[in-house]
């Protein structure tokens, strides 16, 4: 049974858009889903700009501890907010201040800063980043980015890697990334999270 929350997720089926529903599924959290109609430019409408002034997806609203509605926008801060507020048992995270905590933060920032930019701009840089990830995963005893559990670093990178074909990247060159992707695709939360949007 899902844990009740007051989260409303505003998203669409894009690499960034699938990250949050996957995390919510991993944590077994109940949430409301609003599918933003990107083709109709709904994300630029005044009501949506009140939620995300940048006019992009994803975004969430939630009820803060004082009972007031709050907003969080952009995939990285949303993932961190959900983990900070709802992952008290460290299902997809590590204790604050631990070595693994900082490694998760590093990979989360790495994917936000590097993968999207390089995929959109430079094929050679994209391959270099896949090699970086493949080399790291080759050394990982559990085949995950950090430690022995799926974390928000894996979820965040998954959003881009799952679309490798459309980005012109063959995972045959990156066998550890390929195994990592297969491992994540086998998890019900990744399937359900992607299908939600």
LINQUI-V522485 format. One line per field, one symbol per residue. ss: DSSP state (h for helix, s for strand, l for the rest). burial: + if it has 16 or more other C-alpha atoms within 10 Angstrom, else -. A space follows every 50 residues. Layout:
ss=???
burial=???
This chain:
ss=llsllllsssslllllhhhhhhhhhhhlsllssssllhhhlhhhlhhhhl llllllllssssslllllssssslhhhhhhhhhhhhllllllllllllhh hhhhhhhhhhhhhhhhhhhhhlhhhhhhhhhhhhhhhhhlllllllllll lhhhhhhhhhhlllllllllhhhlhhhhhhhhhhhllhhhhhhhhhl
burial=------+++++++-+++++++++++++-+++-+-++-----+++---+-- ++--++++++++--------++++++-+++-++--++----+++-----+ +-+++-++++++--++-++------++-+++-++-+++----+++++-++ ++++++++++++-+----+-+--++++++++--+----++--++-++
